[in-house]
């Protein structure tokens, strides 16, 4: 098929952006001559990340409602109206064959207008508890690709396809990259490596925990790669002066950092959870309690309930972290068990399966 056109919309956080980029990359593999356009929210991170990935993007004047009375909330109806008008202009000009939404506020107006123009839409939901945008759009979608079981509580059962979450192709096989990864990060091959991930924006609470417990961790003959996030780098970069500690704001080579790691501490955003299933390393999840419907805790529990990870709530960190971490780092059998169990939950063909569903929506 030639001259196919696709619009992808999703953003606000890396958890919505990177799945959309992974889908776009696979669409280019399947349909090399296709045209792809992204639509995001102005002033959000997709406006930088998408062009960096090589795709054009248009921005809508849209943002979510705040939990308190603010000027932004008063402007919300106006923003929605302008975004609906702009979405119609984009759709009429670009004329996509299929529109794909991966969540985030920008995808709401665009997919809603697309459905009124009889353009097929596909929704990709990353979490075990759907976001409000995808819930609203579910009645208009032709297909809803999900990563967890039992989402028929929220979506029409006949539209659901269990595909898993899109992931970076370079993570599918990392076993043969360990030596290169250790060299890349200048790590000691005789020590175990702890990887700390706070999500695309960083995590204040995880950063506070690692700063407090860093000497305890290092004293167990462990080296640390600590992704603290751009917002927090200035505050924590001085820990780079410690031996066996590497503090970074952002990680460009996720394949290398996963290959180098032996144990991982991570938030439980949907994309991170899907990647960690593929990586197959022992994980301690520390979910953010400050997200809609506490969906990170639900994501983590879906793995923990199948004995694939350890869950530590933020409220438990001060009292339980040292005990949980010590028990894991000294128990090779437990590490192997967790790694094997989380690996069983991986869906390495998720991106290809989603593109197959998109292909079915293309009108002849």
Secondary structure per residue as TSV (DSSP state, phi and psi in degrees):
chain	resnum	aa	ss	phi	psi
A	1	X	-	360.0	132.4
A	2	X	-	-113.3	157.8
A	3	X	S	59.9	28.9
A	4	X	-	-73.0	151.0
A	5	X	E	-132.1	132.0
A	6	X	E	-130.9	138.6
A	7	X	E	-112.6	132.8
A	8	X	E	-117.2	137.9
A	9	X	E	-138.7	129.4
A	10	X	-	173.7	144.3
A	11	X	-	174.2	-164.6
A	12	X	S	101.6	-45.0
A	13	X	S	-137.9	164.8
A	14	X	H	-59.6	-28.1
A	15	X	H	-64.3	-23.4
A	16	X	H	-97.7	-31.0
A	17	X	H	-76.2	-50.6
A	18	X	H	-66.0	-36.5
A	19	X	H	-60.3	-39.5
A	20	X	H	-64.1	-41.1
A	21	X	H	-65.6	-40.2
A	22	X	H	-61.8	-40.6
A	23	X	H	-64.6	-43.5
A	24	X	H	-59.9	-43.3
A	25	X	H	-61.3	-40.2
A	26	X	H	-72.3	-34.8
A	27	X	H	-60.2	-39.0
A	28	X	H	-66.4	-32.5
A	29	X	H	-68.5	-46.0
A	30	X	H	-74.5	-35.2
A	31	X	-	-131.4	78.8
A	32	X	T	-56.5	-28.1
A	33	X	T	-93.6	5.8
A	34	X	-	-72.8	156.4
A	35	X	E	-105.5	135.2
A	36	X	E	-126.9	133.9
A	37	X	E	-129.5	137.8
A	38	X	E	-102.2	148.5
A	39	X	E	-127.4	126.4
A	40	X	E	-133.1	-169.5
A	41	X	E	-98.3	130.8
A	42	X	T	-56.2	143.4
A	43	X	T	72.1	6.8
A	44	X	S	-101.4	168.7
A	45	X	T	-66.0	-21.4
A	46	X	H	-62.6	-25.7
A	47	X	H	-67.3	-19.1
A	48	X	H	-101.6	-44.0
A	49	X	H	-68.4	-37.6
A	50	X	H	-67.3	-49.6
A	51	X	H	-60.0	-33.8
A	52	X	H	-62.6	-29.5
A	53	X	T	-84.0	-4.1
A	54	X	T	98.4	16.7
A	55	X	-	-120.6	146.2
A	56	X	E	-75.0	151.8
A	57	X	E	-143.8	143.4
A	58	X	E	-115.5	142.5
A	59	X	E	-104.3	141.6
A	60	X	E	-105.8	149.9
A	61	X	S	-86.0	82.6
A	62	X	-	-146.5	147.0
A	63	X	-	-155.9	164.0
A	64	X	-	-80.0	165.4
A	65	X	-	-73.0	139.2
A	66	X	-	-84.0	159.1
A	67	X	S	-81.3	-2.3
A	68	X	S	-130.9	167.6
A	69	X	-	-72.1	119.3
A	70	X	-	-141.1	166.5
A	71	X	H	-59.9	-36.6
A	72	X	H	-59.3	-40.2
A	73	X	H	-67.0	-37.7
A	74	X	H	-65.0	-30.8
A	75	X	H	-82.4	-10.3
A	76	X	H	-55.4	-48.3
A	77	X	H	-60.4	-36.8
A	78	X	H	-65.6	-42.9
A	79	X	H	-62.7	-41.3
A	80	X	H	-61.4	-46.1
A	81	X	H	-60.8	-47.5
A	82	X	H	-62.7	-38.3
A	83	X	H	-68.4	-35.7
A	84	X	H	-65.4	-42.8
A	85	X	H	-65.2	-45.2
A	86	X	H	-65.2	-38.0
A	87	X	H	-61.6	-43.0
A	88	X	H	-63.0	-40.3
A	89	X	H	-61.7	-44.8
A	90	X	H	-62.0	-45.7
A	91	X	H	-66.6	-39.8
A	92	X	H	-67.8	-34.0
A	93	X	H	-78.2	-46.0
A	94	X	H	-81.7	-32.0
A	95	X	-	55.3	63.8
A	96	X	-	-72.5	151.5
A	97	X	S	-79.9	-35.9
A	98	X	E	-144.3	144.8
A	99	X	E	-114.9	132.6
A	100	X	E	-119.0	128.1
A	101	X	E	-114.9	133.8
A	102	X	-	-115.1	16.8
A	103	X	S	98.9	166.0
A	104	X	S	99.7	156.7
A	105	X	H	-65.9	-32.3
A	106	X	H	-65.0	-29.4
A	107	X	H	-71.5	-21.6
A	108	X	H	-62.1	-61.1
A	109	X	H	-60.3	-41.6
A	110	X	H	-63.0	-49.6
A	111	X	H	-70.0	-32.0
A	112	X	H	-64.5	-46.5
A	113	X	H	-65.0	-41.0
A	114	X	H	-56.9	-40.3
A	115	X	H	-66.2	-33.0
A	116	X	H	-74.4	-17.3
A	117	X	T	-98.5	11.1
A	118	X	T	61.4	30.8
A	119	X	-	-92.9	126.9
A	120	X	E	-60.5	137.3
A	121	X	E	-125.5	143.5
A	122	X	E	-122.2	132.7
A	123	X	E	-107.6	133.8
A	124	X	E	-115.6	114.8
A	125	X	E	-104.4	120.7
A	126	X	-	-83.5	-29.1
A	127	X	S	-96.9	162.2
A	128	X	S	-76.2	-16.7
A	129	X	S	-126.6	111.0
A	130	X	-	-63.9	151.3
A	131	X	-	-76.0	161.3
A	132	X	H	-63.9	-35.5
A	133	X	H	-62.2	-48.2
A	134	X	H	-68.6	-32.5
A	135	X	H	-61.2	-45.7
A	136	X	H	-64.8	-39.5
A	137	X	H	-77.6	-14.7
A	138	X	T	-60.0	-31.9
A	139	X	T	-73.4	-19.8
A	140	X	T	-96.6	-15.4
A	141	X	-	-76.4	147.2
A	142	X	S	-79.6	-37.4
A	143	X	E	-140.6	143.8
A	144	X	E	-125.1	111.6
A	145	X	E	-91.2	126.6
A	146	X	E	-125.7	166.8
A	147	X	S	-113.3	-7.3
A	148	X	S	-131.2	155.3
A	149	X	S	-73.0	165.8
A	150	X	-	67.5	25.5
A	151	X	G	-86.3	4.1
A	152	X	G	-70.3	-4.5
A	153	X	G	-68.9	-24.2
A	154	X	T	-116.3	-27.4
A	155	X	S	-122.0	154.3
A	156	X	-	-58.3	124.8
A	157	X	G	-59.0	-36.5
A	158	X	G	-72.5	-10.5
A	159	X	G	-99.2	-10.7
A	160	X	E	-80.9	134.8
A	161	X	E	-126.4	121.8
A	162	X	E	-83.4	98.8
A	163	X	-	-109.6	-25.3
A	164	X	-	90.7	175.5
A	165	X	-	-93.3	144.9
A	166	X	-	-62.0	139.2
A	167	X	-	-134.7	162.0
A	168	X	-	-67.1	132.5
A	169	X	G	-59.5	-31.7
A	170	X	G	-72.8	-2.7
A	171	X	G	-95.6	-7.8
A	172	X	S	-66.7	-31.0
A	173	X	-	-138.9	102.3
A	174	X	-	-113.3	-6.6
A	175	X	G	-58.4	-35.6
A	176	X	G	-87.7	8.6
A	177	X	G	-105.9	2.5
A	178	X	H	-60.8	-47.8
A	179	X	H	-63.5	-43.9
A	180	X	H	-62.0	-37.8
A	181	X	H	-67.2	-42.4
A	182	X	H	-62.3	-38.7
A	183	X	H	-67.9	-43.3
A	184	X	H	-58.1	-41.4
A	185	X	T	-95.9	5.1
A	186	X	T	54.3	50.7
A	187	X	-	-100.0	161.5
A	188	X	-	-89.7	117.7
A	189	X	T	-67.6	-14.4
A	190	X	T	-88.3	-8.0
A	191	X	S	-108.7	151.0
A	192	X	E	-75.3	149.2
A	193	X	E	-114.7	126.0
A	194	X	E	-97.1	127.2
A	195	X	E	-105.3	128.0
A	196	X	E	-113.9	120.8
A	197	X	E	-120.4	125.8
A	198	X	-	-107.2	11.6
A	199	X	-	88.7	171.8
A	200	X	T	-62.0	-28.3
A	201	X	T	-100.7	-5.1
A	202	X	-	87.7	161.2
A	203	X	-	-129.6	116.2
A	204	X	H	-58.7	-44.7
A	205	X	H	-68.6	-40.4
A	206	X	H	-67.1	-39.7
A	207	X	H	-60.8	-42.6
A	208	X	H	-62.3	-40.9
A	209	X	H	-62.1	-49.4
A	210	X	H	-66.1	-39.9
A	211	X	H	-58.9	-41.2
A	212	X	H	-71.1	-38.3
A	213	X	H	-102.0	6.7
A	214	X	H	-60.7	-45.0
A	215	X	H	-63.2	-40.8
A	216	X	H	-58.1	-43.2
A	217	X	H	-67.4	-49.2
A	218	X	H	-62.1	-35.4
A	219	X	T	-68.0	-8.3
A	220	X	T	-98.0	25.0
A	221	X	T	61.6	43.8
A	222	X	E	-121.5	140.2
A	223	X	E	-103.9	154.5
A	224	X	E	-129.0	130.5
A	225	X	E	-107.7	118.4
A	226	X	E	-121.1	106.1
A	227	X	E	-89.1	105.3
A	228	X	-	-95.0	-16.8
A	229	X	-	96.3	149.1
A	230	X	G	-58.9	-39.5
A	231	X	G	-66.1	-23.3
A	232	X	G	-111.5	-0.5
A	233	X	H	-61.6	-44.4
A	234	X	H	-60.0	-33.0
A	235	X	H	-73.7	-31.8
A	236	X	H	-115.6	-3.7
A	237	X	G	-63.5	-22.9
A	238	X	G	-65.1	-17.1
A	239	X	G	-69.4	-13.1
A	240	X	G	-62.2	-17.9
A	241	X	G	-71.4	-19.3
A	242	X	S	-76.0	142.7
A	243	X	T	-66.0	146.4
A	244	X	T	67.2	23.4
A	245	X	E	-130.1	130.6
A	246	X	E	-127.4	110.9
A	247	X	E	-100.0	126.6
A	248	X	E	-132.7	151.6
A	249	X	S	-80.8	-35.5
A	250	X	-	-149.5	149.2
A	251	X	-	-113.0	118.0
A	252	X	S	-81.8	-37.3
A	253	X	-	-103.5	80.3
A	254	X	H	-65.3	-31.6
A	255	X	H	-62.1	-42.9
A	256	X	H	-68.6	-41.3
A	257	X	H	-68.4	-34.9
A	258	X	H	-70.7	-39.5
A	259	X	H	-63.7	-34.6
A	260	X	H	-79.0	-20.8
A	261	X	-	-84.5	152.6
A	262	X	S	-112.7	-34.4
A	263	X	E	-137.4	144.5
A	264	X	E	-128.6	134.1
A	265	X	E	-109.4	128.4
A	266	X	E	-150.2	151.0
A	267	X	-	-62.0	175.0
A	268	X	-	-122.7	39.9
A	269	X	-	-62.8	153.3
A	270	X	H	-58.6	-45.4
A	271	X	H	-64.7	-40.8
A	272	X	H	-62.2	-44.5
A	273	X	H	-60.8	-43.9
A	274	X	H	-63.7	-41.3
A	275	X	H	-64.0	-42.1
A	276	X	H	-68.5	-30.2
A	277	X	H	-61.7	-42.3
A	278	X	H	-68.3	-36.1
A	279	X	H	-71.0	-37.7
A	280	X	T	70.7	40.1
A	281	X	-	-113.7	155.8
A	282	X	E	-64.4	133.6
A	283	X	E	-127.9	138.0
A	284	X	E	-107.5	112.4
A	285	X	E	-86.6	132.1
A	286	X	-	-121.3	88.3
A	287	X	-	-66.9	147.1
A	288	X	-	-75.2	127.6
A	289	X	S	-84.8	-1.7
A	290	X	S	-102.2	32.5
A	291	X	S	-120.5	161.1
A	292	X	G	-55.3	129.5
A	293	X	G	58.1	20.7
A	294	X	G	51.3	40.5
A	295	X	H	-67.3	-23.9
A	296	X	H	-66.7	-38.3
A	297	X	H	-63.0	-39.8
A	298	X	H	-65.7	-40.4
A	299	X	H	-59.2	-47.1
A	300	X	H	-64.3	-42.7
A	301	X	H	-63.0	-31.8
A	302	X	H	-61.0	-30.9
A	303	X	H	-85.7	-44.5
A	304	X	H	-61.1	-38.3
A	305	X	T	-64.3	-18.5
A	306	X	T	-106.3	21.9
A	307	X	T	57.4	38.7
A	308	X	S	-107.9	-0.7
A	309	X	-	-167.4	172.8
A	310	X	E	-111.3	139.0
A	311	X	E	-111.6	126.4
A	312	X	-	-124.3	117.8
A	313	X	-	-76.0	152.5
A	314	X	G	-54.9	-36.8
A	315	X	G	-68.5	-14.8
A	316	X	G	-100.2	-6.1
A	317	X	H	-62.1	-48.4
A	318	X	H	-62.2	-36.7
A	319	X	H	-88.4	-29.2
A	320	X	H	-116.0	-14.2
A	321	X	H	-57.7	-50.8
A	322	X	H	-61.0	-40.5
A	323	X	H	-65.5	-48.0
A	324	X	H	-61.9	-45.5
A	325	X	H	-66.5	-44.6
A	326	X	H	-61.3	-44.0
A	327	X	H	-61.4	-37.6
A	328	X	H	-74.4	-45.7
A	329	X	H	-68.8	-23.0
A	330	X	T	-97.9	0.1
A	331	X	-	-116.8	89.8
A	332	X	H	-61.2	-36.2
A	333	X	H	-63.8	-42.0
A	334	X	H	-65.3	-40.2
A	335	X	H	-60.2	-45.9
A	336	X	H	-64.4	-41.7
A	337	X	H	-62.6	-46.5
A	338	X	H	-63.5	-43.7
A	339	X	H	-61.3	-43.5
A	340	X	H	-66.6	-40.2
A	341	X	H	-70.4	-40.3
A	342	X	H	-70.2	-32.1
A	343	X	H	-64.3	-31.7
A	344	X	T	-64.6	-20.8
A	345	X	T	-91.8	-1.4
A	346	X	-	-70.2	148.4
A	347	X	-	-127.8	81.3
A	348	X	T	-66.5	-18.4
A	349	X	T	-98.7	15.4
A	350	X	H	-56.2	-47.8
A	351	X	H	-63.3	-43.8
A	352	X	H	-62.5	-39.9
A	353	X	H	-67.1	-36.2
A	354	X	H	-66.1	-42.5
A	355	X	H	-65.2	-33.0
A	356	X	H	-60.2	-42.0
A	357	X	H	-66.7	-38.0
A	358	X	H	-62.2	-42.1
A	359	X	H	-59.8	-35.1
A	360	X	H	-67.1	-20.3
A	361	X	H	-89.4	-10.2
A	362	X	-	-70.3	125.7
A	363	X	-	-81.7	136.1
A	364	X	-	-73.1	360.0
